[in-house]
Amino acid sequence: MKAKQKGYFGKYGGTFVPETIMPALEELEKAFTSYSKDKKFKEEFNYLLQTYAGRPTPLYFAKRLTEHYGKAKIFLKREDLCHTGAHKINNCIGQALLAKRLGKKRIIAETGAGQHGLATATVCALFGFDCEIYMGKVDIKRQELNVFKMELLGAKVIPIESGSQTLKDATSEAIRDWITNIKNTHYIIGSTVGPHPYPQIVSYFQSVIGYELKKQFKKAPDYIVACVGGGSNSMGIFYPFINRVGVYRNKPKLIGIEAGGTSLKNGHHAATLTLGKPGILHGSYSYLLQDKNGIIKEAHSISAGLDYPGVGPQHSYLKDKNIVQYKTVSDKEALTAFYQLSKLEGIIPALESAHAIAYLKYLMPKTKKNETVVVNLSGRGDKDINTVKRKIITK
Ligand SMILES: *Cc1c(COP(=O)(O)O)cnc(C)c1O
């Protein structure tokens, strides 16, 4: 039962999976534990982050956005400038390197909006892995361009026709595939979710965001704001600050923004930490959107990357301990922020990241002129242009 004790954040996390997967998780944990301390591995990871993904990403002072609020200085951590357009590539490079060390020849992944599928297909082309991406049939229709890109990169996209034909069902199918092909296959999970050791691995590979920020900022900023889907871009930027909360005397204040959807009252949202209850989904214990009988509810968000009824277990712990504050903004507020950042700064943000920008409306009036706010701009908005266009037409 020792394995069951590992991988918990308080009471959250764990390894709730079929026995057949346990050996692969143990193998992965062992590899991660040793390679995350290995000089050669870290050098190769950092080399690819720099020369392939385009790191370090800049910390940009948003002058006009700052002037708009007339309060604290606002900075943007530019993950939108990463290769493939978001932070997801950091994790995919790290996991591909682990898969290579484990001698795997084949990679599988699940994807909703296609962003994680795209990042996975990209590293598979980079390393020469066979690549199969599980994706709900509904999502395939919605995300035509990303499907085409994945195929262009040599991946096979497998349509899932069960359930709601979206991310949750694609994840279940990917797990099924892994059980059957565990010997030669590595499963790249795209966020800080899933059974141990995935939440730990993904936040480690994403922590490069936070460590760069620490270097770029001489002192810690007063506030860090990031959007929360599964929780990887936020864990990445919070990471070095959480471990040292005492050192910084609770500075910076950390704020995670969930998708409030059309309304928190009608159930049309993805506010997992705000309105969910703990339960088990996809291998770990964490806050979930579920009904009285424990049936998982469908999430909703204008941004596909936040549209998930679960959240990483470490976030559940950070919420209960009051280390991170979790707030929501609505679809409409995110859309307004999407236009606002485009017009004020010439940066078209991903709709996910627009949620973090939208929260400034509530945060800025409480700040002082000599304070600083960093927003993690997790991705760029090219992928969302069609969604936004449809919104204008149907208005
Ligand atoms: C996938 C995605 C997210 C949400 O995932 P996290 O794991 O919570 O970071 C946020 N922003 C962008 C641009 C994404 O592609």
Ligand as a Chemical Component Dictionary entry (heavy atoms), coordinates in Angstrom:
data_LIG
# 
_chem_comp.id                   LIG 
_chem_comp.type                 NON-POLYMER 
_chem_comp.pdbx_formal_charge   0 
_chem_comp.three_letter_code    LIG 
# 
loop_
_chem_comp_atom.comp_id 
_chem_comp_atom.atom_id 
_chem_comp_atom.alt_atom_id 
_chem_comp_atom.type_symbol 
_chem_comp_atom.charge 
_chem_comp_atom.model_Cartn_x 
_chem_comp_atom.model_Cartn_y 
_chem_comp_atom.model_Cartn_z 
_chem_comp_atom.pdbx_ordinal 
LIG C1 C1 C 0 -4.725 24.330 -22.407 1  
LIG C2 C2 C 0 -4.621 25.771 -22.140 2  
LIG C3 C3 C 0 -4.957 26.325 -20.876 3  
LIG C4 C4 C 0 -5.524 25.530 -19.755 4  
LIG O1 O1 O 0 -4.735 24.522 -19.247 5  
LIG P1 P1 P 0 -3.924 24.636 -17.877 6  
LIG O2 O2 O 0 -3.393 23.275 -17.701 7  
LIG O3 O3 O 0 -4.873 25.063 -16.803 8  
LIG O4 O4 O 0 -2.857 25.644 -18.092 9  
LIG C5 C5 C 0 -4.773 27.687 -20.692 10 
LIG N1 N1 N 0 -4.329 28.484 -21.682 11 
LIG C6 C6 C 0 -4.009 27.997 -22.902 12 
LIG C7 C7 C 0 -3.535 28.941 -23.957 13 
LIG C8 C8 C 0 -4.151 26.630 -23.179 14 
LIG O5 O5 O 0 -3.847 26.163 -24.402 15 
# 
loop_
_chem_comp_bond.comp_id 
_chem_comp_bond.atom_id_1 
_chem_comp_bond.atom_id_2 
_chem_comp_bond.value_order 
_chem_comp_bond.pdbx_ordinal 
LIG C1 C2 SING 1  
LIG C2 C3 SING 2  
LIG C2 C8 DOUB 3  
LIG C3 C4 SING 4  
LIG C3 C5 DOUB 5  
LIG C4 O1 SING 6  
LIG O1 P1 SING 7  
LIG P1 O2 DOUB 8  
LIG P1 O3 SING 9  
LIG P1 O4 SING 10 
LIG C5 N1 SING 11 
LIG N1 C6 DOUB 12 
LIG C6 C7 SING 13 
LIG C6 C8 SING 14 
LIG C8 O5 SING 15 
# 
